[in-house]
Amino acid sequence: MCSCKKYLQLALGALFVLLQGVPQAGAYVDVLDLPARASPLALSSPLLGVARAGLRLVTVGQRGHILYSDDSGKHWQQAAVPVSADLSAVNFPSARQGWAVGNDGVVLHSSDAGATWHKQLDGRQIGALLVEHYGALARAEPGNPQWPLLAIEGQRLVEQGADKPLLDVWFANDNLGYVVGVFNLILRTEDGGQTWTPFQDRTDNPQGFHLNAIASTGDGLYIAGEQGLLLKWDDTRQRFVAVPTPYQGSFFGVLGKPGEVLAYGLRGNVWRSTDGGLSWIPLDSGLHISITAGIVDASGRYRLFTQGGQMLLSQGSGADMRLVREPVPLPVAGAVQAVNGVLVVVGNRGVQALPEE
């Protein structure tokens, strides 16, 4: 049964069509084929991810908007983007090479520090990739029951269409990287995104939970997911193995330094490990609101941000997190520190550089 809110949205949508008039109606163009429009409002529209590309800052968000700044967030220019799908995350392993991901399984690549982008992959191709990859494995190993099941999953994705949101991206260098998303969707490339290999069989996620974030902590590569799912790359076994945690809520991110890992998520939860994820202790954030972004700053301190705009700052190690201020009245979806030390956050009201402390 539809909710009242949904009925209202449908009614407003119908009214919008009537106001536009039939003569103005145009042929439908998929957001994967429609370049992002240049807009003076892009800077204040919802933005979900931000990263450094050398000295430059790059942020991504709704309707394919990508913007970049060469003065630590004071001024921004809009990039040329070939899609208008919503973008959720961006990562630059080096100053010029970067990747962005988002809705409809889109993967974008830039080789000029985020000024221009081209599409490497989208959701119309991902299902076929799974069918081809796992179908070949099924023919090579007819006695292995998991390959036909994964090939069937790929066929299901083909039939569903392009709607396969990718939620995060991480690259170790200009060649090796991963993209992760909903329902255990994970792909790996070893050639800078020219080809992608499905990695569903390389993750300990039998229930198919969403993979919300992927990040390196200096001595480990982790994936954070829903319902307490935490995975860590095992180089010997060549797979992401499950890391048992005492928390059953969703994790939205992982960050850390050699010898220390923090995982954060719903309702102010922060968990700390100093033994490579073998054991975890809860940290008292003093908050009951979701923590949605985090960074390790230039001084080696952790900064965690919430959907309410609060910021937690570590005192010494990550064991002591304190609420230091409410920097901006907006939910924070991503944060980065510019080369001059300025903190820049993004969220549903755009981008803002925080005052220096």
LOGU-104955 format. One record per atom (N, C-alpha, C): residue in one letter; y, x, z. Coordinates in steps of 0.2 Angstrom, whole numbers, plus 5000, padded with zeros to 4 digits. Atoms other than C-alpha are relative to their C-alpha. Layout:
residues N
AYXZ;...
This chain:
residues 357
M499450045000;M500050005000;M500650045000;C499449965001;C501750074995;C500549985006;S499550014994;S503050105009;S500649974997;C499450025002;C504750025009;C500450054997;K499749945003;K505450195005;K499850014993;K500250005007;K504450204990;K500249954995;Y499750065004;Y504950034984;Y500750014998;L499349995001;L506750084986;L500150054995;Q499949955005;Q506550244976;Q499849974993;L500250035007;L505650144962;L500649964998;A499550055002;A507050014962;A500650044998;L499449965002;L508450154962;L499850034993;G500249965006;G507450244948;G500149954994;A499950055006;A507450074937;A500749994999;L499350015000;L509250054941;L500450054996;F499749945003;F509650224935;F499950004992;V500250015007;V508750194918;V500449954997;L499650055003;L509650034915;L500750024999;L499349985000;L511350114919;L500150054994;Q499949955005;Q510950254907;Q500049974993;G500050035007;G510650134892;G499450034996;V500649985005;V509250134879;V500350054995;P499849955005;P510350234866;P500050075002;Q500049944997;Q510450374878;Q499450035002;A500649974998;A508650394881;A499750054995;G500249945004;G507850554875;G499250015001;A500749984999;A506050614872;A499950045006;Y500149974994;Y505250674888;Y499850074998;V500249935000;V505150864890;V499750025006;D500449974994;D503950944902;D500550055003;V499649954997;V504851044915;V499850074999;L500349935002;L503751194910;L500350024993;D499749985006;D504551184893;D500850005000;L499350025000;L506351144898;L500350065004;P499649954996;P507451294903;P500449985005;A499650024995;A508351284919;A500750004998;R499350015002;R510151224917;R500550045004;A499549964997;A511651334921;A500449945004;S499650054997;S512551234935;S500450045006;P499649984995;P513951274947;P499849985007;L500250024994;L513051184960;L499350035002;A500749974999;A511451294959;A500150045007;L499949964994;L512151404974;L499949965006;S500150044995;S512151254985;S499549955000;S500650055001;S510551164979;S499550035004;P500549984996;P508951184989;P499750074997;L500349945002;L508351364988;L499450025005;L500649994996;L506651414995;L499750075001;G500249934999;G506351604993;G500650044998;V499549945002;V507351764993;V499750065001;A500349934999;A506951944991;A500550054998;R499649945002;R507752114988;R499750034994;A500249975006;A507652194971;A500450065000;G499649944999;G508252374975;G500649985004;L499450024996;L510052344980;L500249934999;R499950065002;R510052174972;R499649955005;L500350064997;L509652004981;L499849954994;V500250055005;V508651874971;V499849945004;T500250064997;T508451694977;T499749944995;V500350055005;V507351544969;V500049945004;G500050064996;G507351364972;G499949944995;Q500150075003;Q507451184965;Q500250014992;R499950015007;R507451144946;R500050074996;G500049945003;G507051324941;G500650055001;H499449964998;H508651394949;H499850075002;I500049934997;I508651584951;I500750035000;L499449974999;L510151674957;L500050075002;Y500049934997;Y510551854960;Y500750035002;S499449974998;S511851954969;S500050075001;D499949935000;D512452134968;D500550025005;D499549984995;D513652124983;D499849975007;S500350034994;S512452074997;S500249935002;G500050074999;G512651894995;G500749975000;K499350035000;K514551874993;K500149964993;H500050035007;H514451824974;H499350004997;W500650015003;W513051754964;W500049984993;Q500150025007;Q512551744946;Q499349964999;Q500750035001;Q511251624939;Q499750034994;A500449975004;A509851694930;A499849964994;A500350045005;A509051644913;A499349995001;V500750024998;V507451544917;V499749964995;P500250055006;P506351464904;P499749945002;V500250064997;V505751324916;V500449975004;S499650034995;S506551194927;S499549975005;A500450024994;A505051174939;A500350035006;D499849974994;D505451194957;D499650075002;L500349944998;L505151374963;L500050015007;S500150004993;S504551414980;S500050075003;A500149944997;A504351604982;A500250064995;V499849945005;V504951774974;V499850075004;N500249934997;N504351954977;N500150054995;F499849945004;F504952124970;F499650065003;P500349944997;P503752264973;P500450074998;S499649945002;S505052384964;S500749974998;A499350025001;A506852374960;A500149954994;R499950035006;R506652304942;R499449944999;Q500550055001;Q504952214942;Q499949955005;G500150064996;G504752044950;G499749944998;W500450065001;W503751884951;W500349945004;A499850064996;A504251704956;A499449954998;V500550065001;V503051554958;V500349945002;G499750064997;G503251374961;G499549944997;N500450065002;N502651194956;N499750014993;D500350015007;D501551154941;D499750074999;G500449945001;G500651324944;G500450054996;V499649955004;V502151424936;V500050075003;V499949934998;V502151614937;V500550034995;L499549975004;L503751694931;L500050085001;H499949934999;H504051884928;H500750024998;S499449975002;S505651984927;S499950085000;S500049935001;S505852164921;S500650035001;D499449984999;D507652174924;D500449985006;A499750014994;A507952154942;A500249925001;G499950074999;G507951964941;G500549964996;A499550035004;A509251934928;A499849954995;T500450045005;T508051864915;T499349995002;W500750024998;W506351784917;W499649984994;H500450035005;H504851744906;H499449975003;K500650034997;K503351634910;K499450034998;Q500749975001;Q501651714912;Q499449955000;L500550044998;L500651574918;L500249935002;D499850074997;D500751384922;D499349965001;G500550044998;G499651244928;G499549974995;R500450025006;R499051194911;R499550054998;Q500449955001;Q498151354910;Q499550025005;I500449984994;I497451384927;I499349975000;G500650035000;G496051254926;G499550034995;A500449975005;A495451334910;A499850075002;L500249934997;L495451504918;L499450005004;L500650014995;L494251444932;L499449984996;V500650025004;V493151364919;V499750064997;E500249945004;E493051514908;E499750065005;H500249944996;H492851644923;H499349985003;Y500650024997;Y491551544933;Y499549984996;G500550025005;G490651474918;G499650074998;A500349945002;A490351654913;A499550035005;L500449984994;L489751704930;L499349965001;A500650045000;A488551554930;A499550014995;R500549985005;R487751604914;R499750075001;A500349934998;A487551784920;A499650005006;E500450004994;E486851734937;E499849925001;P500250075000;P485951564934;P499749985007;G500350024994;G485151564951;G500550005006;N499550004995;N486851574960;N500349935000;P499850075000;P487351394965;P500850005001;Q499250014999;Q489251434969;Q500350004993;W499750005006;W489651474951;W500149934996;P499950065004;P489351304943;P500549955004;L499650044996;L490251224958;L500750024999;L499349985001;L491851324955;L500249994993;A499850025007;A491751294936;A500149935000;I499950085000;I491651104940;I500749995003;E499450004997;E493151134951;E500650014995;G499549985005;G494051214937;G500149944995;Q500050055005;Q493651074925;Q500449945003;R499650054997;R494350954938;R500750015000;L499349985000;L495951044938;L500349994993;V499850025007;V496051034919;V500149934999;E499950085001;E495850844920;E500649985004;Q499450024996;Q497150834933;Q500750014997;G499449985003;G498450914923;G500450065003;A499749944998;A499751044927;A500250005008;D499750004993;D500250994945;D499550035005;K500449954995;K499551144955;K500550045003;P499449964997;P500951204966;P499750075003;L500149934997;L500951394970;L500550015005;L499650004994;L501651424987;L500350075001;D499849944998;D501851614988;D499750054995;V500249945005;V501751784978;V500150065004;W499949934997;W501451964984;W499750054995;F500249945005;F501352124973;F500050065004;A500049934997;A500752294980;A500450054996;N499649965005;N501552374965;N500149964994;D499850045006;D502052334947;D499449984996;N500650025004;N500252304942;N499649955005;L500450044996;L499252234957;L500349955004;G499750054996;G499652064964;G499649945001;Y500450064999;Y499151894970;Y500549945000;V499650064999;V499851714969;V499549955004;V500450044996;V499251584982;V500349935000;G499750075000;G499451394983;G499549955003;V500450064996;V498651224988;V499350004998;F500750015001;F496851194990;F499650064998;N500449945001;N496251374991;N500250034993;L499849975007;L497151414974;L500250075001;I499849935000;I497251604972;I499850034994;L500149965006;L497351714957;L500250075002;R499849934999;R497451904956;R500150034993;T499949965007;T498152024942;T500050075002;E500049934999;E497852204940;E500450034994;D499649975005;D498952224925;D500749974999;G499350035000;G500652154930;G500149934998;G499950075002;G500251974926;G499849984993;Q500250025007;Q499651994908;Q499349965000;T500650044999;T497951924914;T499949995007;W500150024993;W497451834930;W499249985001;T500750014999;T495751824938;T500049955006;P500150044995;P495251674949;P499750045006;F500349964994;F494851734967;F499849955005;Q500250054995;Q494251574975;Q499350025003;D500649974998;D492551654977;D500150065005;R499949944995;R493351794987;R500449995006;T499650024994;T494151695001;T499549965004;D500450044995;D493251635017;D500449935002;N499650074999;N494051455015;N499649954997;P500550055003;P492551335012;P500349935000;Q499850075000;Q493551185016;Q500649994996;G499450005005;G494951225003;G500649995003;F499350024997;F496451225015;F500550044996;H499449975003;H498151265008;H500150075002;L499849934998;L498651445007;L500750014999;N499350014999;N500451445013;N500450064998;A499649945001;A500951625012;A499550065000;I500349945001;I500351805008;I500550065002;A499649944998;A501051965016;A499650065002;S500349944997;S500652145020;S500450025006;T499649984993;T501052205038;T500050085000;G499949934999;G500952385034;G499350035000;D500749975000;D499052415038;D499549944999;G500550065002;G498352245032;G500449954996;L499850065005;L498552105019;L499749945003;Y500250064996;Y498551935027;Y500249944995;I499850065003;I498551755020;I500049955006;A500050054995;A499151615031;A499949934997;G500250075003;G498551435029;G500149955005;E499950064996;E498451265036;E499450005005;Q500550014995;Q497351215051;Q499750065003;G500249944997;G497351385059;G499750054996;L500349955005;L496751475043;L500450065000;L499749945001;L497151655043;L499450054997;L500449965004;L496351775031;L500250074999;K499849935000;K496351965030;K499650044994;W500449975005;W495852075015;W499650065003;D500549954998;D494352175018;D499850054994;D500149965006;D494352325006;D499350024998;T500749995001;T492552365009;T499649954996;R500350055003;R491952195005;R500349974994;Q499650025006;Q493252164992;Q500149925000;R499950074999;R493651984999;R500549995006;F499650024995;F494851895010;F499549975006;V500550034995;V493851865026;V500449975006;A499750054995;A494251735040;A500150045006;V499849974994;V495151805055;V500049945005;P500050054995;P494751695070;P500649995004;T499450014996;T496251625079;T499949945005;P500150064996;P496351505094;P500549944999;Y499650055001;Y497651405086;Y499849964994;Q500250045005;Q497251255075;Q500549974995;G499550025004;G498951215068;G500150044994;S499949965006;S499651275051;S500450065002;F499649945000;F500351445049;F500450004994;F499550005006;F501851465038;F500150074998;G499949935002;G501951655038;G499750055004;V500349944997;V501351825043;V500550064999;L499649945001;L502351985046;L499850055006;G500249954995;G502152145056;G500150074998;K499949935001;K502152335057;K499350035001;P500649974998;P500752455058;P499850005007;G500250014993;G499752415074;G500249935003;E499850064997;E500552245076;E500149944995;V500050055004;V500452075068;V500349945003;L499850064997;L501351915071;L499949944995;A500150065004;A500851745064;A500449945003;Y499550054997;Y502051595065;Y499949944996;G500150065003;G502051415061;G500349945003;L499850064998;L502151235067;L500250005008;R499850014993;R503051185083;R500150065004;G499849944996;G503751355088;G499450055001;N500549964998;N502051435088;N500150074997;V500149935002;V501951625087;V499550045003;W500649974998;W500351725089;W500150084998;R500049935001;R500251915091;R499350045001;S500649964999;S498852035088;S500250084999;T499949935000;T498852225091;T499350044999;D500649975002;D497052255086;D499749984993;G500250015006;G497052215068;G499849934999;G500150075001;G496852025070;G499349985004;L500650024996;L495252035082;L500149965005;S499850044995;S496151955096;S500849985000;W499350025000;W497751855098;W500349975006;I499750034994;I498951805112;I500649964997;P499450045002;P500251665111;P500750035003;L499349984997;L502151715113;L500449945001;D499650064998;D503351595121;D500650014997;S499450005004;S504651565108;S500549955004;G499550054997;G505451425119;G500249954996;L499850055005;L505551315104;L499449954999;H500550045002;H504551165098;H500249974993;I499950015006;I505151165081;I499750054995;S500449955004;S504251245066;S500450064998;I499749945002;I504651425062;I499750014993;T500150015007;T504751435043;T500150074996;A499849945003;A505351615039;A500050065005;G499949944996;G505351795046;G500050064996;I500049935003;I505751975042;I500050055006;V499949944996;V505652145050;V500650034997;D499349985003;D507452205049;D500050085000;A500049935001;A508052385046;A499950045007;S500149974993;S507952425065;S499349995002;G500750014997;G506152375066;G499949945004;R500050054996;R506552215075;R499749944996;Y500250065003;Y505752045071;Y500549955000;R499550055000;R506851905066;R499649944997;L500350065002;L506051725065;L500549955000;F499650065001;F506951575058;F499749945000;T500350064999;T506651395061;T500349954995;Q499850055004;Q506851235051;Q500649965002;G499450024998;G508251195062;G500650055000;G499549955001;G509251355059;G500050055006;Q500049954995;Q508851445075;Q499750074998;M500349945002;M508451625075;M499750045007;L500349964994;L507251725087;L500050074998;L499949925001;L507551915089;L499550035005;S500449974996;S506252025096;S500450065004;Q499749954996;Q506752145110;Q499550065001;G500549954999;G505752305108;G499449984995;S500650025004;S503952255102;S500149934999;G500050075002;G503552085095;G499849965006;A500250044994;A502952035113;A500649965003;D499550034997;D504651985118;D500549974995;M499650035005;M505551855107;M500549965004;R499450044997;R507251775112;R500449974995;L499550045004;L508351645105;L500650035001;V499349975000;V509951735101;V500649964998;R499550045002;R510951605092;R499749954995;E500250045005;E510951465080;E500550024994;P499549975004;P511651555065;P500349954995;V499750055005;V511851415052;V499749935001;P500350074999;P511651225053;P499649984994;L500550025005;L510251225040;L499350025001;P500649985000;P508451225039;P499950074996;V500149945004;V507951405034;V499350014997;A500650005004;A506651425021;A499850084998;G500149935002;G506851615017;G500650045003;A499549954997;A507751765024;A499950074997;V500049935002;V508151945019;V500650045003;Q499449964998;Q509252085024;Q500250054995;A499749965005;A510352165012;A500050075001;V500049934998;V510552355010;V500550025005;N499449984995;N512152355020;N499949975007;G500250024994;G511252265034;G500249925001;V499850074999;V511952085031;V499449964999;L500650055000;L510651945034;L500249944995;V499950065005;V510551815020;V499449955001;V500550054999;V509651655023;V500149954994;V500050055005;V509151515011;V499749945002;G500350064998;G508751335013;G500249944996;N499950065004;N508951155008;N500849994998;R499350005002;R510851185007;R500350064997;G499849955004;G510851334997;G499950075004;V500049934998;V511251515002;V500650025005;Q499549994996;Q512251585016;Q499950075003;A500049944997;A512651765022;A500249995008;L499850014993;L512651765041;L500550065003;P499649964997;P514051845051;P499750065003;E500349944997;E513752025057;E500049995008;E500050014993;E513252035075;E500450055004;
